[in-house]
Amino acid sequence: MALDNELQFFREHLIDMLGVNDINEGKYTVIKGTDVQGPFDTYEAALEAGFGRHGLVPFLVKKLERNESVLYFSRPL
């Protein structure tokens, strides 16, 4: 998959990115390879920074959460 390395890096470094007393929880980070940007207060700010640095190539924008929320979507068949 395109962002497997970035997801693995995120999982391995989440505790460090959350900061002391989880000060960054709820904020967003941008990861491309091992290059990390952030934290950003909004998803939009993280996207803008990611496109500014990496251009139109795949990069990961992820919310910093100690316990990741799982969202379920459904649609009528």
PDB file of N, H, CA, C and O in Angstrom:
ATOM      1  N   MET A   1       0.833  -1.183   0.000  1.00  0.00           N
ATOM      2  CA  MET A   1       0.000   0.000   0.000  1.00  0.00           C
ATOM      3  C   MET A   1       0.880   1.249   0.000  1.00  0.00           C
ATOM      4  O   MET A   1       2.028   1.206   0.442  1.00  0.00           O
ATOM      5  N   ALA A   2       0.353   2.324  -0.482  1.00  0.00           N
ATOM      6  H   ALA A   2      -0.580   2.359  -0.841  1.00  0.00           H
ATOM      7  CA  ALA A   2       1.145   3.532  -0.692  1.00  0.00           C
ATOM      8  C   ALA A   2       1.696   4.141   0.592  1.00  0.00           C
ATOM      9  O   ALA A   2       2.808   4.668   0.579  1.00  0.00           O
ATOM     10  N   LEU A   3       0.964   4.090   1.695  1.00  0.00           N
ATOM     11  H   LEU A   3       0.060   3.662   1.706  1.00  0.00           H
ATOM     12  CA  LEU A   3       1.396   4.771   2.909  1.00  0.00           C
ATOM     13  C   LEU A   3       1.713   3.815   4.060  1.00  0.00           C
ATOM     14  O   LEU A   3       1.641   4.204   5.226  1.00  0.00           O
ATOM     15  N   ASP A   4       2.062   2.575   3.742  1.00  0.00           N
ATOM     16  H   ASP A   4       2.120   2.259   2.795  1.00  0.00           H
ATOM     17  CA  ASP A   4       2.382   1.596   4.784  1.00  0.00           C
ATOM     18  C   ASP A   4       3.536   2.054   5.666  1.00  0.00           C
ATOM     19  O   ASP A   4       3.468   1.929   6.888  1.00  0.00           O
ATOM     20  N   ASN A   5       4.589   2.581   5.062  1.00  0.00           N
ATOM     21  H   ASN A   5       4.645   2.682   4.069  1.00  0.00           H
ATOM     22  CA  ASN A   5       5.758   3.030   5.835  1.00  0.00           C
ATOM     23  C   ASN A   5       5.395   4.186   6.763  1.00  0.00           C
ATOM     24  O   ASN A   5       5.846   4.237   7.908  1.00  0.00           O
ATOM     25  N   GLU A   6       4.584   5.106   6.267  1.00  0.00           N
ATOM     26  H   GLU A   6       4.218   5.065   5.337  1.00  0.00           H
ATOM     27  CA  GLU A   6       4.171   6.250   7.075  1.00  0.00           C
ATOM     28  C   GLU A   6       3.286   5.811   8.245  1.00  0.00           C
ATOM     29  O   GLU A   6       3.431   6.314   9.359  1.00  0.00           O
ATOM     30  N   LEU A   7       2.375   4.878   7.990  1.00  0.00           N
ATOM     31  H   LEU A   7       2.257   4.470   7.085  1.00  0.00           H
ATOM     32  CA  LEU A   7       1.524   4.374   9.074  1.00  0.00           C
ATOM     33  C   LEU A   7       2.346   3.651  10.138  1.00  0.00           C
ATOM     34  O   LEU A   7       2.096   3.814  11.332  1.00  0.00           O
ATOM     35  N   GLN A   8       3.313   2.863   9.716  1.00  0.00           N
ATOM     36  H   GLN A   8       3.516   2.731   8.745  1.00  0.00           H
ATOM     37  CA  GLN A   8       4.179   2.171  10.660  1.00  0.00           C
ATOM     38  C   GLN A   8       4.989   3.176  11.484  1.00  0.00           C
ATOM     39  O   GLN A   8       5.119   3.028  12.700  1.00  0.00           O
ATOM     40  N   PHE A   9       5.526   4.187  10.822  1.00  0.00           N
ATOM     41  H   PHE A   9       5.421   4.308   9.835  1.00  0.00           H
ATOM     42  CA  PHE A   9       6.278   5.233  11.518  1.00  0.00           C
ATOM     43  C   PHE A   9       5.386   5.937  12.533  1.00  0.00           C
ATOM     44  O   PHE A   9       5.809   6.198  13.659  1.00  0.00           O
ATOM     45  N   PHE A  10       4.151   6.244  12.138  1.00  0.00           N
ATOM     46  H   PHE A  10       3.808   6.033  11.223  1.00  0.00           H
ATOM     47  CA  PHE A  10       3.196   6.894  13.037  1.00  0.00           C
ATOM     48  C   PHE A  10       2.962   6.050  14.286  1.00  0.00           C
ATOM     49  O   PHE A  10       3.019   6.563  15.404  1.00  0.00           O
ATOM     50  N   ARG A  11       2.700   4.769  14.099  1.00  0.00           N
ATOM     51  H   ARG A  11       2.654   4.353  13.191  1.00  0.00           H
ATOM     52  CA  ARG A  11       2.437   3.883  15.240  1.00  0.00           C
ATOM     53  C   ARG A  11       3.646   3.795  16.179  1.00  0.00           C
ATOM     54  O   ARG A  11       3.488   3.782  17.399  1.00  0.00           O
ATOM     55  N   GLU A  12       4.831   3.736  15.612  1.00  0.00           N
ATOM     56  H   GLU A  12       4.959   3.746  14.621  1.00  0.00           H
ATOM     57  CA  GLU A  12       6.049   3.606  16.415  1.00  0.00           C
ATOM     58  C   GLU A  12       6.388   4.877  17.198  1.00  0.00           C
ATOM     59  O   GLU A  12       7.027   4.803  18.248  1.00  0.00           O
ATOM     60  N   HIS A  13       5.965   6.040  16.697  1.00  0.00           N
ATOM     61  H   HIS A  13       5.446   6.100  15.844  1.00  0.00           H
ATOM     62  CA  HIS A  13       6.353   7.312  17.306  1.00  0.00           C
ATOM     63  C   HIS A  13       5.178   8.094  17.897  1.00  0.00           C
ATOM     64  O   HIS A  13       5.338   9.256  18.270  1.00  0.00           O
ATOM     65  N   LEU A  14       4.017   7.476  17.984  1.00  0.00           N
ATOM     66  H   LEU A  14       3.888   6.532  17.680  1.00  0.00           H
ATOM     67  CA  LEU A  14       2.822   8.180  18.470  1.00  0.00           C
ATOM     68  C   LEU A  14       3.031   8.777  19.855  1.00  0.00           C
ATOM     69  O   LEU A  14       2.696   9.940  20.079  1.00  0.00           O
ATOM     70  N   ILE A  15       3.570   8.016  20.773  1.00  0.00           N
ATOM     71  H   ILE A  15       3.843   7.071  20.591  1.00  0.00           H
ATOM     72  CA  ILE A  15       3.742   8.510  22.143  1.00  0.00           C
ATOM     73  C   ILE A  15       4.616   9.769  22.164  1.00  0.00           C
ATOM     74  O   ILE A  15       4.318  10.722  22.884  1.00  0.00           O
ATOM     75  N   ASP A  16       5.690   9.769  21.377  1.00  0.00           N
ATOM     76  H   ASP A  16       5.932   8.995  20.792  1.00  0.00           H
ATOM     77  CA  ASP A  16       6.551  10.950  21.305  1.00  0.00           C
ATOM     78  C   ASP A  16       5.819  12.139  20.694  1.00  0.00           C
ATOM     79  O   ASP A  16       5.971  13.268  21.161  1.00  0.00           O
ATOM     80  N   MET A  17       5.026  11.893  19.655  1.00  0.00           N
ATOM     81  H   MET A  17       4.902  10.976  19.276  1.00  0.00           H
ATOM     82  CA  MET A  17       4.310  12.975  18.993  1.00  0.00           C
ATOM     83  C   MET A  17       3.200  13.546  19.865  1.00  0.00           C
ATOM     84  O   MET A  17       2.865  14.724  19.744  1.00  0.00           O
ATOM     85  N   LEU A  18       2.620  12.721  20.749  1.00  0.00           N
ATOM     86  H   LEU A  18       2.892  11.764  20.847  1.00  0.00           H
ATOM     87  CA  LEU A  18       1.584  13.224  21.657  1.00  0.00           C
ATOM     88  C   LEU A  18       2.141  14.254  22.631  1.00  0.00           C
ATOM     89  O   LEU A  18       1.429  15.170  23.043  1.00  0.00           O
ATOM     90  N   GLY A  19       3.402  14.110  22.998  1.00  0.00           N
ATOM     91  H   GLY A  19       3.981  13.366  22.663  1.00  0.00           H
ATOM     92  CA  GLY A  19       4.045  15.071  23.883  1.00  0.00           C
ATOM     93  C   GLY A  19       3.777  14.793  25.353  1.00  0.00           C
ATOM     94  O   GLY A  19       3.047  13.868  25.709  1.00  0.00           O
ATOM     95  N   VAL A  20       4.381  15.613  26.189  1.00  0.00           N
ATOM     96  H   VAL A  20       4.974  16.365  25.900  1.00  0.00           H
ATOM     97  CA  VAL A  20       4.237  15.485  27.639  1.00  0.00           C
ATOM     98  C   VAL A  20       2.784  15.736  28.026  1.00  0.00           C
ATOM     99  O   VAL A  20       2.174  16.717  27.598  1.00  0.00           O
ATOM    100  N   ASN A  21       2.243  14.841  28.836  1.00  0.00           N
ATOM    101  H   ASN A  21       2.738  14.044  29.183  1.00  0.00           H
ATOM    102  CA  ASN A  21       0.847  14.931  29.286  1.00  0.00           C
ATOM    103  C   ASN A  21      -0.135  14.997  28.117  1.00  0.00           C
ATOM    104  O   ASN A  21      -1.203  15.597  28.231  1.00  0.00           O
ATOM    105  N   ASP A  22       0.231  14.379  26.995  1.00  0.00           N
ATOM    106  H   ASP A  22       1.099  13.891  26.902  1.00  0.00           H
ATOM    107  CA  ASP A  22      -0.630  14.328  25.797  1.00  0.00           C
ATOM    108  C   ASP A  22      -1.065  15.724  25.333  1.00  0.00           C
ATOM    109  O   ASP A  22      -2.202  15.914  24.903  1.00  0.00           O
ATOM    110  N   ILE A  23      -0.158  16.689  25.422  1.00  0.00           N
ATOM    111  H   ILE A  23       0.766  16.535  25.771  1.00  0.00           H
ATOM    112  CA  ILE A  23      -0.487  18.077  25.092  1.00  0.00           C
ATOM    113  C   ILE A  23      -0.940  18.235  23.637  1.00  0.00           C
ATOM    114  O   ILE A  23      -1.686  19.161  23.319  1.00  0.00           O
ATOM    115  N   ASN A  24      -0.491  17.332  22.748  1.00  0.00           N
ATOM    116  H   ASN A  24       0.115  16.579  23.006  1.00  0.00           H
ATOM    117  CA  ASN A  24      -0.845  17.449  21.331  1.00  0.00           C
ATOM    118  C   ASN A  24      -2.032  16.575  20.929  1.00  0.00           C
ATOM    119  O   ASN A  24      -2.374  16.505  19.749  1.00  0.00           O
ATOM    120  N   GLU A  25      -2.655  15.916  21.885  1.00  0.00           N
ATOM    121  H   GLU A  25      -2.377  15.973  22.844  1.00  0.00           H
ATOM    122  CA  GLU A  25      -3.786  15.046  21.537  1.00  0.00           C
ATOM    123  C   GLU A  25      -4.901  15.870  20.893  1.00  0.00           C
ATOM    124  O   GLU A  25      -5.260  16.947  21.367  1.00  0.00           O
ATOM    125  N   GLY A  26      -5.435  15.329  19.800  1.00  0.00           N
ATOM    126  H   GLY A  26      -5.144  14.453  19.415  1.00  0.00           H
ATOM    127  CA  GLY A  26      -6.490  16.014  19.056  1.00  0.00           C
ATOM    128  C   GLY A  26      -5.964  16.876  17.923  1.00  0.00           C
ATOM    129  O   GLY A  26      -6.743  17.362  17.104  1.00  0.00           O
ATOM    130  N   LYS A  27      -4.660  17.070  17.865  1.00  0.00           N
ATOM    131  H   LYS A  27      -4.028  16.675  18.531  1.00  0.00           H
ATOM    132  CA  LYS A  27      -4.062  17.839  16.776  1.00  0.00           C
ATOM    133  C   LYS A  27      -3.672  16.882  15.648  1.00  0.00           C
ATOM    134  O   LYS A  27      -3.839  15.669  15.770  1.00  0.00           O
ATOM    135  N   TYR A  28      -3.160  17.429  14.566  1.00  0.00           N
ATOM    136  H   TYR A  28      -3.024  18.414  14.467  1.00  0.00           H
ATOM    137  CA  TYR A  28      -2.847  16.645  13.365  1.00  0.00           C
ATOM    138  C   TYR A  28      -1.373  16.735  13.037  1.00  0.00           C
ATOM    139  O   TYR A  28      -0.712  17.729  13.338  1.00  0.00           O
ATOM    140  N   THR A  29      -0.863  15.674  12.412  1.00  0.00           N
ATOM    141  H   THR A  29      -1.400  14.867  12.168  1.00  0.00           H
ATOM    142  CA  THR A  29       0.521  15.637  11.974  1.00  0.00           C
ATOM    143  C   THR A  29       0.586  15.190  10.515  1.00  0.00           C
ATOM    144  O   THR A  29      -0.305  14.497  10.024  1.00  0.00           O
ATOM    145  N   VAL A  30       1.648  15.597   9.839  1.00  0.00           N
ATOM    146  H   VAL A  30       2.371  16.160  10.238  1.00  0.00           H
ATOM    147  CA  VAL A  30       1.900  15.205   8.446  1.00  0.00           C
ATOM    148  C   VAL A  30       3.157  14.344   8.442  1.00  0.00           C
ATOM    149  O   VAL A  30       4.176  14.720   9.021  1.00  0.00           O
ATOM    150  N   ILE A  31       3.080  13.177   7.780  1.00  0.00           N
ATOM    151  H   ILE A  31       2.252  12.871   7.309  1.00  0.00           H
ATOM    152  CA  ILE A  31       4.232  12.280   7.703  1.00  0.00           C
ATOM    153  C   ILE A  31       4.445  11.867   6.254  1.00  0.00           C
ATOM    154  O   ILE A  31       3.521  11.419   5.575  1.00  0.00           O
ATOM    155  N   LYS A  32       5.677  12.025   5.798  1.00  0.00           N
ATOM    156  H   LYS A  32       6.428  12.388   6.350  1.00  0.00           H
ATOM    157  CA  LYS A  32       6.111  11.544   4.484  1.00  0.00           C
ATOM    158  C   LYS A  32       7.445  10.852   4.703  1.00  0.00           C
ATOM    159  O   LYS A  32       8.451  11.506   4.979  1.00  0.00           O
ATOM    160  N   GLY A  33       7.456   9.523   4.582  1.00  0.00           N
ATOM    161  H   GLY A  33       6.639   8.992   4.358  1.00  0.00           H
ATOM    162  CA  GLY A  33       8.668   8.770   4.921  1.00  0.00           C
ATOM    163  C   GLY A  33       8.896   8.878   6.417  1.00  0.00           C
ATOM    164  O   GLY A  33       8.074   8.427   7.215  1.00  0.00           O
ATOM    165  N   THR A  34      10.027   9.486   6.796  1.00  0.00           N
ATOM    166  H   THR A  34      10.695   9.852   6.148  1.00  0.00           H
ATOM    167  CA  THR A  34      10.300   9.749   8.208  1.00  0.00           C
ATOM    168  C   THR A  34      10.297  11.244   8.512  1.00  0.00           C
ATOM    169  O   THR A  34      10.695  11.664   9.598  1.00  0.00           O
ATOM    170  N   ASP A  35       9.847  12.043   7.549  1.00  0.00           N
ATOM    171  H   ASP A  35       9.523  11.702   6.666  1.00  0.00           H
ATOM    172  CA  ASP A  35       9.739  13.492   7.719  1.00  0.00           C
ATOM    173  C   ASP A  35       8.398  13.800   8.381  1.00  0.00           C
ATOM    174  O   ASP A  35       7.341  13.456   7.851  1.00  0.00           O
ATOM    175  N   VAL A  36       8.450  14.448   9.537  1.00  0.00           N
ATOM    176  H   VAL A  36       9.308  14.728   9.967  1.00  0.00           H
ATOM    177  CA  VAL A  36       7.241  14.756  10.317  1.00  0.00           C
ATOM    178  C   VAL A  36       7.074  16.264  10.405  1.00  0.00           C
ATOM    179  O   VAL A  36       8.032  16.988  10.672  1.00  0.00           O
ATOM    180  N   GLN A  37       5.853  16.733  10.180  1.00  0.00           N
ATOM    181  H   GLN A  37       5.074  16.145   9.964  1.00  0.00           H
ATOM    182  CA  GLN A  37       5.500  18.136  10.356  1.00  0.00           C
ATOM    183  C   GLN A  37       4.375  18.213  11.375  1.00  0.00           C
ATOM    184  O   GLN A  37       3.539  17.315  11.465  1.00  0.00           O
ATOM    185  N   GLY A  38       4.365  19.285  12.130  1.00  0.00           N
ATOM    186  H   GLY A  38       5.044  20.016  12.056  1.00  0.00           H
ATOM    187  CA  GLY A  38       3.260  19.489  13.043  1.00  0.00           C
ATOM    188  C   GLY A  38       3.727  19.532  14.479  1.00  0.00           C
ATOM    189  O   GLY A  38       4.926  19.482  14.755  1.00  0.00           O
ATOM    190  N   PRO A  39       2.803  19.624  15.370  1.00  0.00           N
ATOM    191  CA  PRO A  39       1.361  19.417  15.221  1.00  0.00           C
ATOM    192  C   PRO A  39       0.639  20.653  14.676  1.00  0.00           C
ATOM    193  O   PRO A  39       1.098  21.787  14.811  1.00  0.00           O
ATOM    194  N   PHE A  40      -0.495  20.382  14.063  1.00  0.00           N
ATOM    195  H   PHE A  40      -0.868  19.460  13.954  1.00  0.00           H
ATOM    196  CA  PHE A  40      -1.364  21.420  13.520  1.00  0.00           C
ATOM    197  C   PHE A  40      -2.714  21.334  14.214  1.00  0.00           C
ATOM    198  O   PHE A  40      -3.180  20.247  14.558  1.00  0.00           O
ATOM    199  N   ASP A  41      -3.331  22.479  14.415  1.00  0.00           N
ATOM    200  H   ASP A  41      -2.952  23.361  14.136  1.00  0.00           H
ATOM    201  CA  ASP A  41      -4.617  22.508  15.117  1.00  0.00           C
ATOM    202  C   ASP A  41      -5.769  21.954  14.285  1.00  0.00           C
ATOM    203  O   ASP A  41      -6.732  21.419  14.836  1.00  0.00           O
ATOM    204  N   THR A  42      -5.677  22.077  12.969  1.00  0.00           N
ATOM    205  H   THR A  42      -4.895  22.511  12.522  1.00  0.00           H
ATOM    206  CA  THR A  42      -6.777  21.616  12.121  1.00  0.00           C
ATOM    207  C   THR A  42      -6.259  20.697  11.013  1.00  0.00           C
ATOM    208  O   THR A  42      -5.089  20.745  10.635  1.00  0.00           O
ATOM    209  N   TYR A  43      -7.153  19.871  10.512  1.00  0.00           N
ATOM    210  H   TYR A  43      -8.104  19.831  10.819  1.00  0.00           H
ATOM    211  CA  TYR A  43      -6.844  18.991   9.388  1.00  0.00           C
ATOM    212  C   TYR A  43      -6.463  19.816   8.164  1.00  0.00           C
ATOM    213  O   TYR A  43      -5.540  19.467   7.428  1.00  0.00           O
ATOM    214  N   GLU A  44      -7.181  20.909   7.956  1.00  0.00           N
ATOM    215  H   GLU A  44      -7.931  21.193   8.553  1.00  0.00           H
ATOM    216  CA  GLU A  44      -6.932  21.768   6.798  1.00  0.00           C
ATOM    217  C   GLU A  44      -5.532  22.374   6.848  1.00  0.00           C
ATOM    218  O   GLU A  44      -4.846  22.441   5.828  1.00  0.00           O
ATOM    219  N   ALA A  45      -5.105  22.815   8.034  1.00  0.00           N
ATOM    220  H   ALA A  45      -5.662  22.760   8.863  1.00  0.00           H
ATOM    221  CA  ALA A  45      -3.760  23.382   8.182  1.00  0.00           C
ATOM    222  C   ALA A  45      -2.694  22.328   7.905  1.00  0.00           C
ATOM    223  O   ALA A  45      -1.667  22.624   7.295  1.00  0.00           O
ATOM    224  N   ALA A  46      -2.936  21.102   8.352  1.00  0.00           N
ATOM    225  H   ALA A  46      -3.770  20.862   8.849  1.00  0.00           H
ATOM    226  CA  ALA A  46      -1.989  20.012   8.102  1.00  0.00           C
ATOM    227  C   ALA A  46      -1.915  19.704   6.610  1.00  0.00           C
ATOM    228  O   ALA A  46      -0.824  19.518   6.072  1.00  0.00           O
ATOM    229  N   LEU A  47      -3.055  19.649   5.941  1.00  0.00           N
ATOM    230  H   LEU A  47      -3.942  19.800   6.379  1.00  0.00           H
ATOM    231  CA  LEU A  47      -3.071  19.404   4.488  1.00  0.00           C
ATOM    232  C   LEU A  47      -2.305  20.494   3.741  1.00  0.00           C
ATOM    233  O   LEU A  47      -1.505  20.205   2.851  1.00  0.00           O
ATOM    234  N   GLU A  48      -2.553  21.721   4.105  1.00  0.00           N
ATOM    235  H   GLU A  48      -3.203  21.956   4.828  1.00  0.00           H
ATOM    236  CA  GLU A  48      -1.879  22.847   3.441  1.00  0.00           C
ATOM    237  C   GLU A  48      -0.359  22.741   3.613  1.00  0.00           C
ATOM    238  O   GLU A  48       0.392  22.947   2.658  1.00  0.00           O
ATOM    239  N   ALA A  49       0.086  22.424   4.817  1.00  0.00           N
ATOM    240  H   ALA A  49      -0.523  22.257   5.592  1.00  0.00           H
ATOM    241  CA  ALA A  49       1.520  22.269   5.068  1.00  0.00           C
ATOM    242  C   ALA A  49       2.086  21.080   4.292  1.00  0.00           C
ATOM    243  O   ALA A  49       3.189  21.162   3.752  1.00  0.00           O
ATOM    244  N   GLY A  50       1.340  19.984   4.235  1.00  0.00           N
ATOM    245  H   GLY A  50       0.444  19.918   4.674  1.00  0.00           H
ATOM    246  CA  GLY A  50       1.785  18.802   3.502  1.00  0.00           C
ATOM    247  C   GLY A  50       1.937  19.074   2.023  1.00  0.00           C
ATOM    248  O   GLY A  50       2.943  18.698   1.420  1.00  0.00           O
ATOM    249  N   PHE A  51       0.946  19.727   1.428  1.00  0.00           N
ATOM    250  H   PHE A  51       0.129  20.032   1.917  1.00  0.00           H
ATOM    251  CA  PHE A  51       1.042  20.058   0.003  1.00  0.00           C
ATOM    252  C   PHE A  51       2.156  21.070  -0.239  1.00  0.00           C
ATOM    253  O   PHE A  51       2.839  21.016  -1.262  1.00  0.00           O
ATOM    254  N   GLY A  52       2.339  21.996   0.705  1.00  0.00           N
ATOM    255  H   GLY A  52       1.785  22.041   1.536  1.00  0.00           H
ATOM    256  CA  GLY A  52       3.403  22.993   0.564  1.00  0.00           C
ATOM    257  C   GLY A  52       4.787  22.367   0.549  1.00  0.00           C
ATOM    258  O   GLY A  52       5.657  22.806  -0.203  1.00  0.00           O
ATOM    259  N   ARG A  53       5.000  21.352   1.367  1.00  0.00           N
ATOM    260  H   ARG A  53       4.294  20.996   1.979  1.00  0.00           H
ATOM    261  CA  ARG A  53       6.328  20.726   1.452  1.00  0.00           C
ATOM    262  C   ARG A  53       6.505  19.600   0.446  1.00  0.00           C
ATOM    263  O   ARG A  53       7.577  19.464  -0.142  1.00  0.00           O
ATOM    264  N   HIS A  54       5.470  18.789   0.238  1.00  0.00           N
ATOM    265  H   HIS A  54       4.598  18.899   0.715  1.00  0.00           H
ATOM    266  CA  HIS A  54       5.622  17.561  -0.552  1.00  0.00           C
ATOM    267  C   HIS A  54       4.974  17.619  -1.928  1.00  0.00           C
ATOM    268  O   HIS A  54       5.225  16.749  -2.762  1.00  0.00           O
ATOM    269  N   GLY A  55       4.154  18.615  -2.176  1.00  0.00           N
ATOM    270  H   GLY A  55       3.950  19.321  -1.498  1.00  0.00           H
ATOM    271  CA  GLY A  55       3.497  18.709  -3.479  1.00  0.00           C
ATOM    272  C   GLY A  55       2.419  17.652  -3.641  1.00  0.00           C
ATOM    273  O   GLY A  55       1.790  17.237  -2.668  1.00  0.00           O
ATOM    274  N   LEU A  56       2.211  17.223  -4.877  1.00  0.00           N
ATOM    275  H   LEU A  56       2.721  17.561  -5.668  1.00  0.00           H
ATOM    276  CA  LEU A  56       1.119  16.305  -5.210  1.00  0.00           C
ATOM    277  C   LEU A  56       1.555  14.847  -5.190  1.00  0.00           C
ATOM    278  O   LEU A  56       1.284  14.096  -6.127  1.00  0.00           O
ATOM    279  N   VAL A  57       2.222  14.459  -4.132  1.00  0.00           N
ATOM    280  H   VAL A  57       2.443  15.069  -3.371  1.00  0.00           H
ATOM    281  CA  VAL A  57       2.596  13.056  -3.930  1.00  0.00           C
ATOM    282  C   VAL A  57       1.903  12.581  -2.651  1.00  0.00           C
ATOM    283  O   VAL A  57       1.546  13.403  -1.807  1.00  0.00           O
ATOM    284  N   PRO A  58       1.707  11.275  -2.493  1.00  0.00           N
ATOM    285  CA  PRO A  58       1.032  10.780  -1.288  1.00  0.00           C
ATOM    286  C   PRO A  58       1.814  11.097  -0.010  1.00  0.00           C
ATOM    287  O   PRO A  58       3.025  10.885   0.063  1.00  0.00           O
ATOM    288  N   PHE A  59       1.106  11.601   0.982  1.00  0.00           N
ATOM    289  H   PHE A  59       0.123  11.774   0.923  1.00  0.00           H
ATOM    290  CA  PHE A  59       1.639  11.795   2.330  1.00  0.00           C
ATOM    291  C   PHE A  59       0.496  11.541   3.301  1.00  0.00           C
ATOM    292  O   PHE A  59      -0.676  11.590   2.926  1.00  0.00           O
ATOM    293  N   LEU A  60       0.848  11.271   4.546  1.00  0.00           N
ATOM    294  H   LEU A  60       1.799  11.232   4.850  1.00  0.00           H
ATOM    295  CA  LEU A  60      -0.139  10.911   5.552  1.00  0.00           C
ATOM    296  C   LEU A  60      -0.460  12.107   6.433  1.00  0.00           C
ATOM    297  O   LEU A  60       0.441  12.774   6.942  1.00  0.00           O
ATOM    298  N   VAL A  61      -1.760  12.377   6.612  1.00  0.00           N
ATOM    299  H   VAL A  61      -2.492  11.835   6.199  1.00  0.00           H
ATOM    300  CA  VAL A  61      -2.227  13.327   7.616  1.00  0.00           C
ATOM    301  C   VAL A  61      -3.007  12.512   8.631  1.00  0.00           C
ATOM    302  O   VAL A  61      -3.975  11.838   8.278  1.00  0.00           O
ATOM    303  N   LYS A  62      -2.592  12.570   9.887  1.00  0.00           N
ATOM    304  H   LYS A  62      -1.805  13.117  10.173  1.00  0.00           H
ATOM    305  CA  LYS A  62      -3.188  11.710  10.908  1.00  0.00           C
ATOM    306  C   LYS A  62      -3.453  12.512  12.175  1.00  0.00           C
ATOM    307  O   LYS A  62      -2.641  13.339  12.590  1.00  0.00           O
ATOM    308  N   LYS A  63      -4.605  12.248  12.780  1.00  0.00           N
ATOM    309  H   LYS A  63      -5.265  11.575  12.443  1.00  0.00           H
ATOM    310  CA  LYS A  63      -4.953  12.880  14.050  1.00  0.00           C
ATOM    311  C   LYS A  63      -4.201  12.178  15.175  1.00  0.00           C
ATOM    312  O   LYS A  63      -4.127  10.950  15.214  1.00  0.00           O
ATOM    313  N   LEU A  64      -3.649  12.965  16.082  1.00  0.00           N
ATOM    314  H   LEU A  64      -3.709  13.963  16.050  1.00  0.00           H
ATOM    315  CA  LEU A  64      -2.907  12.422  17.214  1.00  0.00           C
ATOM    316  C   LEU A  64      -3.885  12.076  18.331  1.00  0.00           C
ATOM    317  O   LEU A  64      -4.409  12.959  19.010  1.00  0.00           O
ATOM    318  N   GLU A  65      -4.121  10.781  18.508  1.00  0.00           N
ATOM    319  H   GLU A  65      -3.695  10.065  17.955  1.00  0.00           H
ATOM    320  CA  GLU A  65      -5.036  10.289  19.532  1.00  0.00           C
ATOM    321  C   GLU A  65      -4.413   9.073  20.201  1.00  0.00           C
ATOM    322  O   GLU A  65      -3.927   8.162  19.530  1.00  0.00           O
ATOM    323  N   ARG A  66      -4.434   9.066  21.524  1.00  0.00           N
ATOM    324  H   ARG A  66      -4.829   9.806  22.069  1.00  0.00           H
ATOM    325  CA  ARG A  66      -3.923   7.894  22.252  1.00  0.00           C
ATOM    326  C   ARG A  66      -4.801   6.680  21.942  1.00  0.00           C
ATOM    327  O   ARG A  66      -4.288   5.581  21.731  1.00  0.00           O
ATOM    328  N   ASN A  67      -6.111   6.873  21.916  1.00  0.00           N
ATOM    329  H   ASN A  67      -6.527   7.765  22.088  1.00  0.00           H
ATOM    330  CA  ASN A  67      -7.066   5.820  21.566  1.00  0.00           C
ATOM    331  C   ASN A  67      -7.767   6.243  20.291  1.00  0.00           C
ATOM    332  O   ASN A  67      -8.621   7.129  20.308  1.00  0.00           O
ATOM    333  N   GLU A  68      -7.411   5.618  19.203  1.00  0.00           N
ATOM    334  H   GLU A  68      -6.717   4.899  19.189  1.00  0.00           H
ATOM    335  CA  GLU A  68      -7.924   6.013  17.893  1.00  0.00           C
ATOM    336  C   GLU A  68      -9.414   5.753  17.773  1.00  0.00           C
ATOM    337  O   GLU A  68      -9.901   4.675  18.115  1.00  0.00           O
ATOM    338  N   SER A  69     -10.129   6.750  17.283  1.00  0.00           N
ATOM    339  H   SER A  69      -9.734   7.626  17.005  1.00  0.00           H
ATOM    340  CA  SER A  69     -11.564   6.612  17.044  1.00  0.00           C
ATOM    341  C   SER A  69     -11.794   5.769  15.804  1.00  0.00           C
ATOM    342  O   SER A  69     -11.084   5.902  14.807  1.00  0.00           O
ATOM    343  N   VAL A  70     -12.774   4.918  15.874  1.00  0.00           N
ATOM    344  H   VAL A  70     -13.351   4.810  16.683  1.00  0.00           H
ATOM    345  CA  VAL A  70     -13.148   4.116  14.714  1.00  0.00           C
ATOM    346  C   VAL A  70     -14.486   4.645  14.230  1.00  0.00           C
ATOM    347  O   VAL A  70     -15.461   4.685  14.981  1.00  0.00           O
ATOM    348  N   LEU A  71     -14.523   5.045  12.985  1.00  0.00           N
ATOM    349  H   LEU A  71     -13.731   5.012  12.375  1.00  0.00           H
ATOM    350  CA  LEU A  71     -15.751   5.565  12.401  1.00  0.00           C
ATOM    351  C   LEU A  71     -16.332   4.534  11.458  1.00  0.00           C
ATOM    352  O   LEU A  71     -15.612   3.949  10.650  1.00  0.00           O
ATOM    353  N   TYR A  72     -17.613   4.313  11.556  1.00  0.00           N
ATOM    354  H   TYR A  72     -18.198   4.788  12.213  1.00  0.00           H
ATOM    355  CA  TYR A  72     -18.299   3.377  10.691  1.00  0.00           C
ATOM    356  C   TYR A  72     -19.222   4.143   9.755  1.00  0.00           C
ATOM    357  O   TYR A  72     -19.959   5.033  10.181  1.00  0.00           O
ATOM    358  N   PHE A  73     -19.173   3.795   8.504  1.00  0.00           N
ATOM    359  H   PHE A  73     -18.575   3.072   8.159  1.00  0.00           H
ATOM    360  CA  PHE A  73     -20.035   4.407   7.516  1.00  0.00           C
ATOM    361  C   PHE A  73     -20.839   3.309   6.829  1.00  0.00           C
ATOM    362  O   PHE A  73     -20.326   2.221   6.567  1.00  0.00           O
ATOM    363  N   SER A  74     -22.048   3.595   6.554  1.00  0.00           N
ATOM    364  H   SER A  74     -22.465   4.479   6.766  1.00  0.00           H
ATOM    365  CA  SER A  74     -22.862   2.638   5.807  1.00  0.00           C
ATOM    366  C   SER A  74     -23.667   3.387   4.761  1.00  0.00           C
ATOM    367  O   SER A  74     -23.857   4.601   4.833  1.00  0.00           O
ATOM    368  N   ARG A  75     -24.116   2.643   3.819  1.00  0.00           N
ATOM    369  H   ARG A  75     -23.961   1.657   3.760  1.00  0.00           H
ATOM    370  CA  ARG A  75     -24.970   3.233   2.788  1.00  0.00           C
ATOM    371  C   ARG A  75     -26.014   2.183   2.402  1.00  0.00           C
ATOM    372  O   ARG A  75     -25.766   0.983   2.517  1.00  0.00           O
ATOM    373  N   PRO A  76     -27.143   2.627   1.959  1.00  0.00           N
ATOM    374  CA  PRO A  76     -28.161   1.649   1.547  1.00  0.00           C
ATOM    375  C   PRO A  76     -27.708   0.876   0.313  1.00  0.00           C
ATOM    376  O   PRO A  76     -27.052   1.426  -0.572  1.00  0.00           O
ATOM    377  N   LEU A  77     -28.057  -0.378   0.267  1.00  0.00           N
ATOM    378  H   LEU A  77     -28.589  -0.825   0.986  1.00  0.00           H
ATOM    379  CA  LEU A  77     -27.681  -1.196  -0.889  1.00  0.00           C
ATOM    380  C   LEU A  77     -28.666  -1.079  -1.982  1.00  0.00           C
ATOM    381  O   LEU A  77     -28.502  -1.704  -3.030  1.00  0.00           O
TER     382      LEU A  77
END
